Amino acid sequence: MNATPPTAAADPGPLSDTAIDALRARTPGTRTTVHFNHAGSSLPSVDTLEAMRTQMWREAEMGPIEAGAAAREQAEQARILAATLLHARPAEIALTTGNSVGWGSAFAGLGDWKPGDRILVARHEWGGNIAAMHVAAVRHGARIETIPSDDTGMADPRALEAMIDEHGGERVRAICVTWMPANGGLINPAAAIGAVARRHGIPYFVDAAQVLGQLPVDVNEVGCDVLTGVGRKALRGPRETGLLYIRQDFLPRLSATLADTHTAPLDDDGLPVMRTDAARFEPSERSYVLRCGLANALREALDIGIHNIRARVDRNARALRGLLADIPGVDVLDQGLDPHRSGLVSFAVAGRDVAAVMRELAGQGISISGNGPAYTPLDMRARGLAEIARASVSYLTTDDEMDRLAEALRALARTA
């Protein structure tokens, strides 16, 4: 396995309307739905589907074990391409079955909790991560503390520094940040928070589920020890795929959470020998069908260019926010300030609950999503929100689709 990260290809240039048309032509879902749930699960390309179909046929014709052996090198490209995406080493990447699986297994590896240990989290932390923290806190007497946000809603690195200094940095066992929160708009200052974590030698966990494939990522600049992501969102990969980055120097600090023939093979004396790379956090059982699909999705994102994707997503999100802000009865609920906003646009329609809005739009062939407190409980409580509607854009999103969504919401708001 390569000791140094592969070099990403230069960005091919800005995405023109012609380029978008070509990408949409290779995406079957764009012909059957107006999709504004890319933050939930985006639309795969025909080439990603073909990569999975080819491997499924291999399994049917050769047998799954034999087909897996035949596709091992192709599937392993997912690890190498993920390392390229993150500016990491392949040995620092584990291929998982989802964001929560990767984050939870790495967090569980911290171990050795003591009463009074502190976990500092951004207000926008994903509910699944908070659940894992809460289990540790209740079981061992640790406590979860919320990092204050600034006036834009972003987690405040200066406030974090003050929390560490004032209440005892030696008891802080982890700093955890969801980089791009699920409930709309905001992008947290991950690198600035990472600088604080490095300065104090505190483990730093970054949930990048919404980031990968939408925002350029360099784990060295972010300064994280652990970063997780998922294939099905902006990367447009298959479900049940995910990425777990663990900084090589940090890996020895994590206890093993899984032991099997892949993570801890037995030596000649019958004793388990734990792997020394991040693959220690992936099980021996894996789907080569899904890994082939993920590899293709990663390759496509890198070929398009993450900077180009970010520019197009930002352009679309700004346009959609402007359209929704002009509709009487529709309130845009996003935090953050440009250019620190994502492609997740959150809003509310006066007089309509989110479930009703989703049903009405689905009847017109338009898909959005909705979030409640279970997704981002600390932030929703702090802002007094019971629910939000969310329309998330992609580089595939067109002006016509945004106009269609805006017109449908205008009609709903008039009849509320």
N, C-alpha and C positions, 0 to 999 in steps of 0.2 A: 504494500500500500504506500502511496506517495507520502514522503515526509514533509513536503512543502505544499502549500495550496496551489492548485492550478490557476492559471491566469485567465481572467474573464476576457472575452472578446470585446473590442471597442464597440460602443453603441453605434448602430447603423444609421442613426439620424432621426429627426423628429417624425412622429407618426402623422402622416397626412390622411385626409379623408379617403383617398384611394387605397392607402395601406389598410385602413380600418375596414373598408369594404372587402378587401381580400381576406382579412382575418375572419370577418363575419361569415364569408362564404365557406370557410373551413370549420364553422361552428354550427352544427345542425340546430341547436336550441334557439338560435336567433331567428329562425324561420317559424317557430311555433309559439314563442312566448315573448312578452316584453318584460325583461328580467331586471328587477331592481333589488335582488337579494344576493348580490355577489359576495357580500360579507358573511352570508350564511353558507352558501355553496355556489360557486360560479359555474359557468357552462364549459364543459370540456370540448376540446377540438376533435375533429374527426381523426387526426393522427394519434392523439392520446387514446381514443377509443380503439383504433386499429392496433396499437401496440398491445393493449390488453386482449383484444380478440385473438391476435396471433398467438399469444402465450396460452390462452384458453384452448385453442385448437391443438397446440403442442401437447398440452396435458391430456386432451381427449385421445390423441393419436399415439402418444408415447407412454402415457402414464404420468401422473403428477410429479413423482419423485424424479424420474428420468428427465422430464421436461424442465424441472427446476434446475437440475444440473446443467442442462443445455443452455439455460437462460441466465445462469448465475452472473456471468460477466456483464451482460446487458443490464440486468437488474442492479448490479453494483454501481453502475453509472449514476444512479440516483444519489448515492453517497458522495461521489466525486463532484457532481454538479451542485449538490447542496453546499459542499465546502466552497465551491467557487462563488455561489450566491452570497454566502456569509463572509467571504474572505477568511476562511478557516482552513484547518487541515482535515483531510478525510478521517484521520484517526480521532478527531474531536466530534464526529457526527454519529449519532445513532438514528436509525430509521425506525420510527414508532408507528403505532396505529392511530395516533391522534395527539392533539395538543395536550389535553388533560392527562393522558397516560404518560407522556414524556415529562411534563412539569411535575406531576405527582410522584413519579418514581424518583426523580432527582431530589425533590424536596424531602421525601422519606429517607433518602440516603444521608441527610444531615445528621440524624440520630443524636444520641447523647444529650438530650434536652435536660435542663435543670430548672427548678422553680425560680421564677423571676426573669428568665430569659425573655428577650424582647424581639418581636418581629415587626418591622416597620414597613407599612404598605401605602401605596398611593391610594387616594380615595376612590379611584376608578377600577380597583382590582376585580378581576373576573370572579364570579361567585364560586366556581368550582375550585379555584385556587384557595379562596378564603375557607372553603369547607375543609380542605386538607390542612390548612394552618390551624383551624379551630380544633380539629382532632388532636393535633400535637399540643396545643395550648391547654385544652381541658385535661388531657392525660398526664401532662408533666408540669402543669402550673406555670406555663409560659403565658405571655400576653401579646395581643395584637394591638398595635398603635397606628393611627392614621396620620400620614404625612400631610400637613396643611397644603392647601392649594392657593395659588396666587389669584389676582383679580380676573384672569382669563379662564380660570378653572384648572390650569396645569399644576401638577405637583411641583412644589417650590423647593429647589435644591438648598436655598439658604435656610429655609425652615427646617429641612431635614438635618442640616449641619447643626443647627441649634438644638434639635431633639437629641442628637447623639452626645453633644457636649454637655447639655444640662442634666441629663438623666443617666449618664453612664454608658459610654460607648462599648465598654468591655462586656456588657450584657446583651448587646445587639447581636443576635445570631444570624439574621438575614434581613436584607432589604429587597422588597418585591414590588415590581412595577409592571402593570399592563401598559405597554408602550402606546398602543392605539386602542382605546376603550371601545367596547361593543355598543355603547349607547349614543354614539354620534359625534363626529366632528373633530374632537380633540386629539392632538398628538402630544404625548408627554415628552419632556426633555430627557430622553434616556441617557444620552452621553453625559450631560451635566450631572445627573444623579449618579452615574457610574464613576465620575471623577471623585465625588464625595465618598462613595463606597471604597474605592481604591485607597484614598487618603487614610481611611481608618481601618483598612484590612478586613472589611465586612463582606461576607458572601452576598453576591448580587444576582438575583433571578429576574429575568425579563421574559414576560409573556408577549411574544410577537406574532400571535395567531393571525391578527388582521394586517400585520405589516408585510409579511413575506410575500413577494410578488407585487406589492404596491409601492413600497418605499425602499430605496437603496439601504443596505445593511452592511456594516463593517463591524464585526464583533470586537475588533481591536479598538476602534474608536468608541464604541459603546462602553467598553470596559466591563462587560458582564462576565460572570463565571458560568452561568447557565442561561441559555436562550432556547425557547421552544416555538414551534410553528406547526402549521397544518397544511396539507396538500389541497384540500377541497375549496379553499376560499380564493384569494386573489391569484394564486398559482394555477388555478383551473385544473387541478389534479383530481384523482379519484378519492372518494371517501375512504376512511380507515387508513389514511396515510398521514404521517407526521414526521417532523424533524426535531431532534434534540441535540443541541450543541452544549458540550461541556469543555471548558478550557482545560488543556492538557495538564497544567500544573495544579488545577483544582481537583481533578479526578481522584487523587489519593485521599482527599478529605471526605469523600462520600462513601458510606458503607454500601455493601452489596445489598440490593433489594430483590434480586432474582438469581437463582443458581440452577443451571441446567447444562446440558451438553454443549451449548454454545457459549454461555457466559462464564462457565467454570468447568471446562473439560477435565476429566480425571487423568492424572499422570500415571507412570508405570507402577507406582505404589498404590494406585487406587485413591489418591488424594486429589481434591479439587484444586485447580490452579486458575485463579480469577484472571480474566482478561485485563489488560492494561490500557485498553482504548475505550472510547465511549460506547462501543458495541456491547459492552458489559450490560448496558441497559436495554438491550433488545433480545427477545426470546428466540429460541431455536426454530419455533414454528412461525413461518412467514408466508405471505402470499406473493409469489413471483409475478402473478398477473397484475396486482396492484403496484408492485415496485416498477414493473416495466412501464405502466401508465404514468407513475410519478416521475420517472426519469425523462419521459418525453415532455411532460408538462414543464419540468425544470429547464430542459433544453430550450423549449419554445420561449419561456420568459427571458432567458439569457440572450437568445438570438434577437428578440425584439428590443431588448435593452431596458433595464429597470429604470434608468433615468427618463427614458422616453415614456414608459408606462406611467411613472409618477407625474410627468408633465400633463399627459392626457387625462388622467384621473382627476388631477387638480383642476384642470380646465372644465371638465364635466361637472364636478362637484360645485364649483363656484356658480356655474350657469344654473344648476338645479336649485341651489339655495336662493338665487335671485328670483327664479320663477316662483318658488313657493312663498317667498317673503311678500310677493305682490298679490297673493290671493287673500281676500278678506275671510277671516275665520280660520286661517291656517297659521299656526305659530311654529317657526323654526326654533328648535331647542338646542342647537349645537353650541358647544363651548369652544374656547380657543380663538385665536386670531390668525388670519392669513399671514404668512404662508404655512402656519402650523395647524393645518386642518387636513382631515382625511377624506376619503371618498364615501364615508358613512354620514348620511344626512338624516337627522332625526327631527320629528315634527309631531304636532297634534292638530286634529281637526275639531274645532269647537262643536260640542253637542254629539260627538261620535266617539264610541270607544274603539280601541285599536282593532279588536276582533271584527267589528262591523266594517271598518274601513278596509281591512284585508279581504273580507268576503266580497264586498262591492267591487273592489279592483280586480280580484281573481275572476269574477264573472265577466270582466271585460278583457281578460287575457293579460292582466298586469300583475306581476308578483312583487310584493314587498314583504317585510317582516315586522314583528313587534317584539319589544322587550319589556319585561317587568322587573321588579326588585331582585329576583333571583339571579339575574345576569350581572348587575353591578349594584349590589345592595347598599354599599356605603355611600356612593354618589347619589343614587336615587333618593335615599333618605335625606341626605344633606340638602338636596334641591327640592324636596317636597313633591317628587314625581311618583305617581303610582304606575305609570306605563308610558311608553313612547312608541310611535310608529317610526320605522326606519326604511329609507330608500337608499340602497348602496349602489354606487355606480362602478363601472369598469372602463377600461380603455375601449371596450367594445360598444359602450353605450353611445347612441346617436342623439342628435338634436331632436329628431322626429320623435324618438321614444320619450325624451324628457318633456316635450310639448304635450304628448299624449297623456303622460302621467299628470302633468299640471292641469290640463283641461278636465280630466276625470276628477281630480281633487276639488277643482273649482265648482263643479257640478254638485259634488257631495256637500261642500260647505254651504252652498246656496239652499240645499234642502234639509239641512240639519235642524 
